[in-house]
Amino acid sequence: MPSHITFIGAGHMAQAIIRGLIHNGHPATEITATATRDETLAPLAQQLGINTTTDNNAAVARADVVILSVKPQGLAAVCASIKDDIQQKQPLVMSVAAGIRCEAIERWLGDGISVIRTMPNTPSLLGRGAAGLYANDKVDEKQRSIAAEIMQAVGIIEWVEEESLLSAITAIAGSAPAYFYYMVESLENAGVDQGLPRESARRLAIQTALGAAEMCTLGEDDPATLKRKVMSPKGTTEQAIFALERGGFEALVKTACDACAQRAEELAEQLDTP
């Protein structure tokens, strides 16, 4: 792990990664977070013991790794403001800004910079995240290992060798928690329609989702096999699955993922400005 990690931006995702790093043993004194206002930073300094500053340039000057975690719309301006310090220090640069391609970051920061783009999801806040990572051709194996260790502090990771595949990861991981929330919400509403109190229906749906996910993580059976094991011939589950199949459930999920990935590509085009 590098000696000093600087976060440009201190939003929810940055805070999740910072907490994960500290939990995994990285010294809080070797982490710096920046924001535009001291009021944003004060609780982090007090609760976590990290360094904080509103001076991005000073924060970059001491960094071995710089993690760009500002809103995508503001990233070009931030990169312009720290370009000289990045060029002088030559840190590994990681970005969690959705939709901003490595080529744009390289252009904004100047030539020769090692850039890794990562797409984490919101369960990272609980250490249960899933993230895709893509590295430009300046990144060496040591830097890949560093990036992996940082992101594994909040969940699992998958490397992709084509940057366009980050849009697919956005579809099945980055945006996908919302799909599962929708499923839980739909189960809750179905339970209410059948007479259950809403609180009971919600608790049952959430616990079932949690248990089903854990069964998948055991790895003893793939999801298709787990599904079949619940489907007794002519039983209740079989009828429910048949109804989902007749309604085009799998095709609908694919359509949703395709729409998500397409929108991710559109946003990348829109945000890739000089």
C-alpha positions in Angstrom: 0.0 0.0 0.0 1.3 3.5 -0.8 2.4 5.7 2.0 0.0 8.6 1.3 -3.5 8.6 -0.4 -5.2 11.9 -1.2 -8.9 12.1 -2.0 -9.9 15.1 -4.1 -13.5 15.4 -3.0 -14.9 14.0 0.2 -18.4 12.8 -0.7 -20.1 9.5 0.3 -18.0 7.3 -1.9 -14.7 8.9 -0.9 -15.8 8.5 2.8 -16.7 4.8 2.2 -13.2 4.1 0.8 -11.5 6.0 3.5 -13.3 4.1 6.2 -12.5 0.8 4.5 -8.9 1.7 4.2 -8.7 2.6 7.9 -10.6 -0.5 8.9 -8.0 -2.6 6.9 -5.1 -1.0 8.7 -4.0 1.9 6.6 -2.9 4.7 8.9 -5.4 7.6 9.1 -2.5 10.0 9.2 -1.5 8.9 5.7 -4.8 9.9 4.2 -5.8 13.4 3.1 -9.3 14.5 1.9 -10.2 17.8 0.3 -13.4 19.7 -0.1 -14.4 23.3 -0.9 -15.7 23.9 2.6 -14.1 23.3 6.0 -17.5 22.5 7.4 -17.6 19.4 5.2 -14.2 18.3 6.3 -14.3 19.0 10.1 -16.4 15.9 11.0 -14.0 13.6 9.0 -11.0 15.0 10.7 -12.6 14.6 14.1 -14.2 11.1 13.6 -11.5 9.5 11.5 -8.3 11.3 12.3 -7.4 11.9 8.7 -5.8 15.1 7.3 -8.1 17.5 5.6 -7.7 20.7 3.6 -9.4 22.9 1.1 -6.2 23.3 -0.8 -6.2 20.7 -3.6 -2.7 21.6 -4.7 -1.1 21.1 -1.3 -2.9 17.8 -0.9 -1.6 16.5 -4.3 1.9 17.6 -3.5 2.2 15.0 -0.8 0.3 12.1 -2.5 1.5 8.8 -3.8 -2.1 8.1 -5.0 -4.7 10.7 -5.9 -8.3 9.6 -6.0 -10.6 11.9 -8.0 -14.0 11.7 -6.3 -15.7 15.0 -7.4 -18.8 15.2 -9.4 -18.2 14.4 -13.1 -19.4 17.8 -14.3 -16.6 19.5 -12.2 -13.8 17.1 -12.9 -12.3 19.0 -15.9 -11.9 22.2 -13.9 -10.4 20.3 -10.9 -7.9 18.5 -13.1 -6.9 21.8 -14.7 -6.3 23.3 -11.3 -4.0 20.4 -10.1 -2.3 19.6 -13.4 1.1 21.1 -12.6 1.3 19.4 -9.2 0.3 16.1 -10.8 2.9 16.4 -13.5 5.6 17.2 -10.8 4.6 14.5 -8.4 3.6 11.8 -10.9 1.3 9.9 -8.6 -1.1 7.1 -9.5 -4.4 8.8 -10.4 -7.6 6.9 -9.7 -11.1 8.2 -10.7 -14.5 7.2 -9.3 -16.2 9.9 -11.3 -18.9 8.2 -13.3 -18.8 8.5 -17.1 -15.4 10.2 -17.4 -13.1 8.2 -19.7 -9.4 7.8 -19.0 -8.5 9.5 -22.2 -10.2 12.7 -21.0 -8.5 12.6 -17.6 -5.1 12.1 -19.4 -5.8 15.0 -21.6 -6.8 17.3 -18.7 -3.8 16.2 -16.5 -1.2 16.0 -19.3 0.9 13.2 -20.8 2.5 10.4 -19.0 0.1 10.0 -16.1 -0.9 6.5 -14.8 -4.7 6.6 -14.6 -7.1 3.9 -13.3 -10.8 4.4 -13.7 -13.1 2.5 -11.3 -16.9 2.1 -11.1 -17.9 1.2 -7.5 -21.5 1.0 -6.3 -23.3 2.2 -3.2 -23.1 -1.0 -1.1 -19.4 0.1 -0.8 -20.7 2.2 2.0 -21.2 -1.0 4.0 -18.0 -2.7 2.7 -20.2 -4.9 0.4 -19.4 -3.1 -2.8 -18.6 -4.4 -6.3 -16.4 -2.4 -8.6 -14.9 -2.6 -12.0 -11.4 -1.2 -12.8 -9.7 -0.2 -16.0 -6.1 0.9 -16.3 -4.5 3.0 -19.0 -1.2 1.8 -20.6 0.9 3.8 -18.2 -0.1 1.8 -15.2 2.4 -0.9 -14.1 1.7 -4.1 -12.2 2.6 -2.5 -8.8 0.1 0.3 -9.4 -2.6 -2.2 -10.4 -1.9 -4.1 -7.1 -2.2 -0.8 -5.2 -5.5 0.1 -6.8 -6.8 -3.4 -6.2 -5.9 -3.2 -2.5 -7.6 0.2 -2.2 -10.9 -0.8 -3.8 -11.0 -4.2 -2.1 -11.2 -2.3 1.2 -14.9 -1.8 0.3 -15.8 -4.9 -1.6 -14.9 -7.1 -4.6 -13.3 -6.0 -7.8 -13.2 -7.1 -11.4 -10.6 -5.8 -13.9 -11.6 -5.2 -17.5 -9.1 -4.8 -20.3 -11.5 -2.7 -22.5 -12.7 0.5 -21.0 -16.1 0.2 -22.8 -16.8 -2.8 -20.5 -17.1 -0.4 -17.6 -20.5 0.5 -19.0 -21.5 -3.2 -18.7 -20.3 -3.2 -15.1 -22.4 0.0 -14.5 -25.4 -2.0 -15.8 -24.9 -5.1 -13.6 -23.2 -3.6 -10.6 -23.0 0.2 -10.5 -26.7 0.9 -11.1 -27.9 -2.6 -10.2 -28.6 -2.1 -6.4 -31.6 0.0 -7.5 -33.0 -3.0 -9.5 -32.8 -5.1 -6.3 -34.5 -2.4 -4.3 -37.2 -2.4 -6.9 -37.7 -6.1 -6.6 -37.9 -5.8 -2.8 -40.4 -3.0 -3.2 -42.5 -5.0 -5.6 -42.5 -8.1 -3.3 -43.5 -5.8 -0.4 -46.4 -4.4 -2.4 -47.5 -7.9 -3.5 -47.5 -9.0 0.1 -49.7 -6.0 1.1 -52.1 -6.7 -1.7 -52.4 -10.3 -0.3 -53.2 -9.0 3.1 -49.9 -8.7 5.0 -49.1 -5.6 7.1 -46.6 -3.5 5.1 -44.0 -3.7 7.8 -44.1 -7.5 7.9 -44.1 -7.7 4.1 -41.0 -5.5 3.9 -39.1 -7.3 6.6 -39.8 -10.7 5.0 -38.8 -9.4 1.5 -35.6 -7.9 2.8 -34.6 -11.0 4.8 -35.4 -13.2 1.8 -33.2 -11.1 -0.5 -30.4 -11.2 2.0 -30.6 -14.9 2.5 -30.8 -15.6 -1.2 -27.7 -13.5 -1.9 -25.8 -15.3 0.8 -26.7 -18.7 -0.7 -25.4 -17.5 -4.0 -22.1 -16.4 -2.4 -21.5 -19.9 -1.0 -20.6 -21.0 -4.5 -21.8 -24.6 -4.0 -24.4 -24.1 -6.8 -24.9 -21.5 -9.5 -28.0 -19.4 -9.4 -29.8 -21.5 -12.0 -29.3 -24.6 -9.9 -30.3 -22.8 -6.7 -33.5 -21.7 -8.5 -34.3 -25.3 -9.6 -33.8 -26.7 -6.1 -36.6 -24.4 -4.8 -38.9 -25.4 -7.7 -40.7 -28.6 -6.7 -42.6 -30.1 -9.6 -46.1 -28.6 -9.8 -45.4 -26.7 -6.6 -45.9 -23.0 -5.6 -42.4 -21.8 -6.6 -42.6 -23.4 -10.0 -45.9 -21.6 -10.7 -44.3 -18.3 -9.7 -41.3 -18.8 -12.0 -43.5 -19.8 -14.9 -45.4 -16.6 -14.4 -42.2 -14.6 -14.5 -41.1 -16.4 -17.6 -44.4 -15.8 -19.3 -44.1 -12.1 -18.4 -40.6 -11.9 -20.1 -38.7 -11.3 -16.8 -35.3 -12.3 -18.2 -35.7 -10.3 -21.4 -36.9 -7.3 -19.3 -33.8 -7.5 -17.1 -31.6 -7.6 -20.2 -33.5 -4.6 -21.7 -32.9 -2.6 -18.5 -29.2 -3.5 -18.5 -28.8 -2.5 -22.1 -30.6 0.8 -21.5 -28.3 1.5 -18.5 -25.1 0.7 -20.5 -26.2 2.8 -23.5 -26.9 5.7 -21.2 -23.5 5.3 -19.6 -21.9 5.6 -23.0 -24.0 8.6 -23.9 -23.0 10.4 -20.7 -19.3 9.6 -21.4 -19.6 11.3 -24.8 -21.4 14.3 -23.2 -18.8 14.7 -20.5 -15.7 14.1 -22.7 -15.2 17.8 -23.3 -11.8 19.5 -24.1 
